[in-house]
Amino acid sequence: MQSDSFRDLGLSPELLKAVEQMGFDTASPIQAATIPALLSGKDVAGLSRTGSGKTAAFAIPAIECVDAKLKAPQVLILCPTRELAVQVAGEVAKLSSFKRGIMELAIYGGASYGAQYRGLEDGAQIIAGTPGRIMDHLERGSLKLGALKMVILDEADRMLDMGFRDDIATILQQAPEQRQTAFFSATMPPSVEQLIKRYTSSPFWVRLETRAEAAPNIDQCFFEVGHGSRVGSLCRVLEATNLKFGIIFCSTKNAVDGVTEHLVAEGYQADRLHGDMSQAMRERVMRRFRDRKLEFLVATDVAARGIDVDDVEVVLNYDLPRDPEDYVHRIGRTGRAGRSGRAISFVTPREMFALERIFRLTKIKIRREKMPTPAEAALKRTEVLVESVKTLISTGEVHKSGPAAKSLLADGTAPEVVIDALLHMLTHRRSGGKTPPATEEQPHREAPPKNRTRPPHDSGDKNRRPYPSYKPGRPRSRDEGEARPKREFASAGHAPRKPSFRKERN
């Protein structure tokens, strides 16, 4: 399947102008296959990996089908998380910038109901939202689906994993029968296929390779680490590889807090992202990450859904995901838009079986690497610093500090000795000024800095002091992806079972 020019896809002049303004030249394979099918009125089932451009693949036809004069919801886009709903709404806003009268609205938990009520009352035609909050508005009567023309499920596999089966079924049943339905997913488990069969009519299938071999530009490797020594191994790899911009995935929120705190104590610009944070905090962190004011974003799988940053240098799996398919989603955050990327995993002996499952899923061998020694990490730090000094000297922007330099040389100390001392101080700043031994064969176990919480163990330590921004004793809820147990989807011909209660809406 070859990429085509957007001009060959039958788009309106306003959409073509917006696409050109956004810097798109040719359509990606998923866009070239999906856009004409949706424009022709067909239902679509799209299988494509993260970062393939599927948001524009459904957003462009969605905008084209909207009647700007009708001030009512005409397109509903269901997303698994708040971040993805905001991202999709933002993409719709950019693509519809030259279409007068079209209004988009993001609806998700953790945000003000008032702003969402006003958006609906003002006649937003394209709604991007999480199933939980969409259900809330349906039950309150503030969202009506009578004029709906198209329903799109983005990352359908993740929504089902998060326990939204019943909500999705209810929403689809309340939507008009004469509508288009599109499913987009990075993987196609049986549960998603069941939904597609039940709620689409002769769908047009778009199957693009989604597994890791479809991303040959991602260099994948793993390091074997000892139990409880992950955070030290992580820091050593970061030092030895001089990686500067990436996402670190953890399976629990406790681990996210502990790893973030340890990285900050070591001198890295790092921040966290997980479901216990308010929406305002999450948006602030994401803004800093997109602006490259952070070196590393530490996140849970669910909170990281919807991260749309094309130039992520590396994805680091602090621990392996529970589901092998999540590995595909994680590494899809790097190597996007044709760029090269890296994926590094830290694996304990107990997790080797989980790694074998990932091998079977991705059909590719993830290269095993030897953990760099402390001496190798220190050497790399020195090399980086020396190059930085040379660059600074070449630019001529060195600020003279004559008295200090004269003071260092006043007692006859050789300049080489002074330089060695300064290099030592600077290169060992992140290790507390300690010189690492020349060799070390034991697992790397760094003590946490003073007055800081200790790094999390693999099993998680429930007695660990919480991250400083949380009050001691505050109960921690599960992340969005852990909040709801999986429930079997109602079989064909039976109404879906309505839950007697729901957790806090997403």
Secondary structure as UniProt FT lines:
FT   HELIX           6..8
FT   TURN            9..10
FT   HELIX           13..21
FT   TURN            22..23
FT   HELIX           29..39
FT   TURN            40..41
FT   STRAND          44..47
FT   TURN            50..51
FT   HELIX           54..65
FT   TURN            68..69
FT   STRAND          75..78
FT   HELIX           82..95
FT   TURN            96..98
FT   TURN            100..101
FT   STRAND          104..107
FT   TURN            109..110
FT   HELIX           113..121
FT   TURN            122..123
FT   STRAND          126..129
FT   HELIX           131..140
FT   TURN            146..147
FT   STRAND          150..154
FT   HELIX           156..161
FT   TURN            162..163
FT   HELIX           165..174
FT   STRAND          180..185
FT   HELIX           190..199
FT   STRAND          204..207
FT   HELIX           212..214
FT   TURN            216..217
FT   STRAND          218..224
FT   TURN            227..228
FT   HELIX           230..241
FT   STRAND          246..250
FT   HELIX           253..265
FT   TURN            266..267
FT   STRAND          270..273
FT   TURN            275..276
FT   HELIX           279..290
FT   TURN            291..292
FT   STRAND          296..300
FT   TURN            301..306
FT   TURN            310..311
FT   STRAND          314..317
FT   HELIX           324..331
FT   TURN            332..333
FT   HELIX           336..338
FT   STRAND          341..347
FT   HELIX           349..351
FT   HELIX           352..362
FT   STRAND          367..369
FT   HELIX           374..395
FT   HELIX           402..409
FT   TURN            410..411
FT   HELIX           415..427
FT   HELIX           429..431
FT   TURN            432..433
FT   TURN            450..451
FT   TURN            458..459
FT   TURN            462..463
FT   TURN            468..469
FT   TURN            472..473
FT   HELIX           480..482
FT   TURN            492..493
//
